[in-house]
């Protein structure tokens, strides 16, 4: 409780937190609009996957360079520039929707632009947190950030589904306003920037974060476990199909489905705030990912809205446990001069699991159907857990987050 009270009094962290939540709200509303609009325009599961692929490819191509930039330039400035670019991109979606000019090509193009901005923003933003708070407040700060992000995932999709009833332009316009507000809030953020000599762009520098991650089995094991589990078990891209064709609901029901994992995540984060993860962090992480996979199977087999929501609630709670453990381990195990590049590696793993996971789900659903695709993904996640426990015994036996404490 002392750590939580200290965070509430930490002005820089609270400004950072509020700015991030405003952006997360904008992004979650945006995702509802993108999914529902592209599916209505094309009536294609593959198109849903292509939306995720369009956001992913720029991150795959640019993230290593973005990590180098984050370690050699002002991370705050990078954040503001990327946030401004996101605002302009969402505004394009709003204007073209209002004017009736929106097409799948415009949506894909805007997704590419957003993926490019996110490639540079994500490593810079992740690397900033240890420079805003002290080491003893890092785990609570990451828990607050993750729980706040999940809270916006509750409000954002539900609110987005309701606003979409007024039209896609109204939804994108609201998202644009929230993104702009985020940039304005973060403009005056103060944080500790360590002075270091700028290094030229070399192959050795670009791949430094990847080498460091590969040589640290705790970091590599935790982020690769999350990547493959979510890559296989992701159901996000298929929610419009499940909502419309299986559960026979509309945009509002889709908003509920998108919000459900976040409700579970926020409830779990509240519990973790009162009862932080102290011991046996490795085993708890593997159990959480296994529960995620099992609930994915339940969701795939469900034909009732309430059961689907319950399954997604539990998936969100399990994922929150994994997120808090993984995020804290990555920051604690990485020196500051490497945090930008290691955060870039972490970002590309996360984007691979999320955006490429959406593409994989869309392709598999187009091939075998939505329900088999979801169930196969859940079984695959359970298989990943079994393999990773064998391949990364140090992570499986990890007792504390900070072994120096």
Secondary structure, DSSP 8 states (H G I E B T S, - for coil): -HHHHHHHT-HHHHHHHHHHHHHHHHHHHHHHHHHHHHHHHH--HHHHHHHHHHHHHHHHHHHHHHHHHHHHS-HHHHHHHHHHHHHHHHHHHHHHHHTT---HHHHHHHHHHHHHHHHHHHHHHHHHHHHHS-GGGHHHHHHHHHHHHHHHHHHHHHHHHHHHTT-HHHHHHHHHHHHHHHHHHHTT--------------HHHHTHHHHHHHH-HHHHHHHHHHHHHHHHH--GGGHHHIIIIIS---HHHHHHHHHHHHHHHHHHHHHHHHS---S-HHHHHHHHHHHHHHHHHHHHH--SHHHHHHHHHHHHHHHHHHHHHHHHHHHHTS-HHHHHHHHHHHHHHHHIIIIIHHHHHHHHHHHH-HHHHHHHHHHHHHHHHHHHHHH-HHHHT---S-TT-
